[in-house]
Amino acid sequence: MPGQSAESYEGDLGAGASAVSVEWAVSDERKLAVLRAIVEDYVATGEPVGSKALVERHHLGVSSATVRNDMAALEEEGLISAPHTSAGRIPTDQGYRLFVDRLSQVKPLSGPERRAIQTFLDGAVDLEDVMGRTVRLLAHVTHQVALVQYPILNRSSVRHVELVPISATRVLLVLITDTGRVEQRTIETAVGEHDAVLAELRSRLNTQIVGKRLTDVPSAVEHLIEAFPVGDRKLVDAVLGSLLETVIERPEERVVLGGTANLTRVRDEFPLTLQPVLEALEEQVVLLRLLGEVTSPDNIHVRIGSENSVEGLSATSVVSVGYGRGDEAFAQIGVLGPTRMDYPGTMGALQAVARYVGRALSE
């Protein structure tokens, strides 16, 4: 998968940064190169980075003294800081933000990695399986905590409606969406010997609403009851009422979580203890807030450190992206990890997985 230019993310990254976005006009590309080198070395080693190491490991084309001056300027801007009395520096949240905003490309996955992802997801048998495989795959590829949101119901279209009489007084309504979601409702009504009525209603419903967005279903069935004899309308009305409740209601969206054990590898990145992070990840409402609003696929959001408003997550970064079909997103997937994260690699992996998930749910 080819890397994408920074312009592909510019607007979205600004939205993700919101309150703490760094507005620093980098007229001196050398200072930006020094910042980039500090971030890359610190992410790789976990150790504060000094000017001598930068000169030795990177082709900056200047002396250690010049690099020290640049580092002093970066520190004054609040982009790097000294964790203790050593000569080394580490990126601040604002430093990471500028690094991400100025990325020239994300890190592409290799051909074998992409084929492995496609093969793994192609083996899924239903929506639950796709979600389960995606969260395991994402946690494995990124070595972070993976967050995968189920397709949002009101962004889906109708694929099929089924009506199944299960007793003399009960009908099972099954609504299948184009994103693989299956909604079921049991309707209490006098079914009696109305198999023919159910068959007719099933046929008319599939003719009227298959392919339509769930939000368009109410208008599509508004006058459908008038096509049936008065004696059958009680049953028809009960089924239509249950169908409308299904498409109008917005049930709590689900987020699947995986890879929390990955946090133990980087426990030293978190102040004092992992407990606040683990407690925050137990709440579905928190997970939905972390993923943010659903946007079009390929628009990557990155929230770094203090940009996360959730209590206990100020030492984490969240990278998220929409998945779906074409320009339409079904929902979001993302990863959470420490701010000392391989942002280009994480963004590239997340984008690749999102595309394959969208493809798997659209076919």
N, C-alpha and C positions, 0 to 999 in steps of 0.2 A: 504494500500500500504506500503510495508516495506521500512524503511529508507535505504538510500544508503550510502556507505562508502565515505569518503573524496576522496579516490583514483578515484572514478567515475568522479569527477569534476576537478581533479588536473590540467590536461593540459588545459582544457577549461577556468578555472578560471585564469590561468596565461595569456591566450590570452586576456581575458576581462580586466585584470588589466593593461597590457602593460606598459606604461611609469612609473607608480607609484607603481609597485609591490614591496612589502616589502620582502627583502631577509634577514631574521633574523633566524639564526640557534638556535632553541629553545632547548638547552641542558637541561635547567632547566624547567621541566614540571610544577613546582609549579608556576613559573611566568606566564606561559601560562594559568594555572587554575585561577590565579588572574585576568588576562586580560579578560578571558571568563566570570568570575563572574561580573566584572565591566560592560561589554557590556550588559549582560543579565539584570542586575539591572537597568542600565540607560535606556535601551529600554523599560523596564516595567514601570518605574516611571517618567522618564524625569528629574530626579534630580541628581546632582553630587553625586558620590558614595565615601564614606569615609571608612577607614580601619576598624573602629569599626563595621559598618553596614555589611561589607563583612564577618567578623568573625562570627557575630551573625546569618547571613542568609545562609551562605555556610559552608560546612564541609571541611574547608581547612586544618585543623589539625595543625595550627600554631598560634602564638600569634599576637595581633594587631601590635606589634613592628616589627615583621618579615614581616607582610603584608605591613606595611609602607615602609620598605626597598625595597620590591619587587615593590611597586608602584613608588618609586623614580627611580628605574632602568628602569621601563617601560616608565616613563616620559622622562628619558634621551634618550631612544631609539626613542622617538617621537611617541609612541603608545597611550599615554594618555596625557591629559593636564588639567590644572586648569582654568576653565572659569572665575573665580574671586578669591577673597582672601580667600574663604572657603577652608576647608581641603579636600573637595570632588574633584574627578577627573571624566572626561568624556573621551570616546574614541575619537581618531583622525581618519581621513580617513584611515591612515595606520594601526591603531589599528583595525578598522572594517575589513580591508583587511586581516590582519593576522587571525582574528577570523573566517572569511568566509573560507579562505584557509585551516584552520585546523579543520573545522567541521568534526565531526565523523559520523554524520547522519543528514538528513533533518527531519523535523517534519511531520510524516505521517498523512493523513486525516483519520477520523474515517470511519467505514463501512457505517453508515447512510449518511455521507457527500459524499462519493463516489457514493452511489446509487442515491442520489439526483442529482448529476452532470450528471450521465448517463441518468437518466430519463428526465432531462431538455433538454439535447442535442439531445436525441433520438426523441424528439417531433418536431425537425426542419424539414421543408418541402423542403428547397433548400439551396444553398450556402449562399445567403444573410441572410437567417434566422439563419443558423449556425454561421455566423460571428457576427450577432447582439446578439444572445443568449450568445456566448462566451464572448464578451466584457462585457456584463452586469453581467454574472456569475463571471468572474474574478475580476471585481471591487468589487462585493459583498463579495466574499470569502476572498480577501486579504486586503480590505479596502484601496486600493491604486488606482492610475490612471492605467487603463488597456489599453494595446496596442495590437491590433490583426491585423496582416498582411494577406491580401488575398493571396491565393495560387499563387505562381509565375508561370506565363503562360508557360515559357520555361522549367519548371520542370515537366510539365504535359504530359499525354498521351491522345490520341484521344479515346473517347468513342463512338461517333456517329457523322456523317455528314448528314445534311438534306439540300435539295434544294427545295425551294418553289417558283413557279411562282406566282407573285403578280400582274402582269399586262402584257400587250403585249410587254413591253420593260424593265421589271424589274424582277430579280430573287433575292430571299432572301437566302443567305448562312448562315446556322447555324452550328457552330462547338461546340460540347459539349465535355469537357475534363473529365478525371477520377477524378479530384478534384472538380467537380461540376461547374466549370466556363462555362459560355455560351457566346460565341463570335458571333456576328451577323454582316453581311455586306450586303448592298444592291448593286446589280450589275446592271448597266445600259447596256443593250444589246438587240439586236433584238431577243426576245424569239420566237415570232410568234407561229407556231404550232409545237413547238419542245418538247412537253411533253415527248415523247418517248425517246428523246435524254437525257433530264434531268434525267429520270428514270434510263436509262442505266448508265449515269455518276455517279449518286448517288450510284448505286449498286457497280460499280467498285471502287469508292473511299472508301466505307466502307470495301470492301474486301481488298484493298491495305493498308489502313493506320490505321484502328481501332486497338488499342493496341500499336501502335508505339508512341515513344516520339515525341513531336512537332518538335524537332530539326532534326528528321529523315524523316519528311514528304516530304521535297523537293526532296530527292533522290528517294523516293518511288513512286512519281508521275511524275518523269522526262520524261518518254516515254509514259505516259498514252494517250496523245493526238493522238498518232499514231494509236490507236485502233479504231478511229472514221473516217468516210468518210470525205473527204476534205470539203464538203459542210456544215458539222456540226462543223468544227473545230473553227470557229470564236466564237461560243457560248461556246464551251469547253475551249478554251483558256482564255476567259474572266473569267470563273468560277475558273479555276486553278490559274490564276493570282491573283484573290482576295483571294483564299485560302492561297497561298504562302505569300502574304502580311500579312495575319492574323497570321501565325505561325512564320514568320521571325521577324516581328516588335516586339519590347519589349515595350509595353505601360507602362506608369508610374504606378508603383505598388501602391496599396491603403493600407492605414493603418486606421483601425477603432479605435476611441478613446472613452473611457467611464470612468465615475467615477471621473471627475475633481472636483466635489463637495467634494470628500474625502479630498482634500487638505485643505479645510477650517477647518477641525478638527485639523490640525497640522500647522496652519499658523504661530505659534510662532517659528517653526523650521527653518523658512526662514529669512534671513537678510532683514530688512526693509519692504519688500513687496512681495506678490505673483506675481506681474505683470510680471516680467521677465520670470517666469516659465510658466505662462499662455500664454504669447506671443510666446514662443518657441514651445509650444504644438499645436499652430495653423498651423504650417507649415508641410506639408506632407514630405518634404525632410528631415526635422529635425527628424521626427518620424522614418523614415527609417534608418537614421544614428544612432539613439538611439538603435534600435533593432540590428543593425550590420549585418554582413554577415550570411547567412543561413548555419547552420551546421547540423549534424545529430541529430535526436531527442534524448532527454535526456541529451545532453551536455549543461549545464547551464552556461551562462555568467553572471557575476556580475560586474558592473562598479560603483564605489563608489566615490561620491563627485567630487574631482578634476580630477578623471579619465575620467569624461565626458567633452569632449572638446567643447560642445555646450555652447555658451554664455548664462548666466542666469541660468544654471543648475548645478552649482558647489556645491550647497547644497542638491543635490538629488542623489539617487542611482537608477540604472536601472537593473532589473533582467530579463533575457530573455532566451528562450529555443525554439528549433525548434519543429514543429509538423509535422507528416507525416505518412508514412507507412513503417514499419520495420525500416531499417537503412536509409531510404530516407526521407528527410525533404521537405515538400511543401513550407513552409515559417516559420515565427517566431511569437511567442506571448510573451508578457512581461508586466511588471508593473513598474511604476515610483512612487517613494515616497521620503520622507526625508531620510537622511543617518541614522537617528535613526529609524531603521526598524527591524522588527522581521525577520531576514534573514532565519533562518531554517524553520519557518512557511511559509514564502512567497515562498521559493524555493520548498518546498514540495507541496504546493497548485498549483503552476504554472506547475510543472511537471505532476501532476495528471490531471489537465485540458487539458494540451497539448496532453496527451495520449488519452483522450476521444475525443478530436477534431479530431485527426488523424484517429481514428477509425470511427467516424461519417462520414468523407469525403471519406473513403476507401470502405465503404460498399455499 
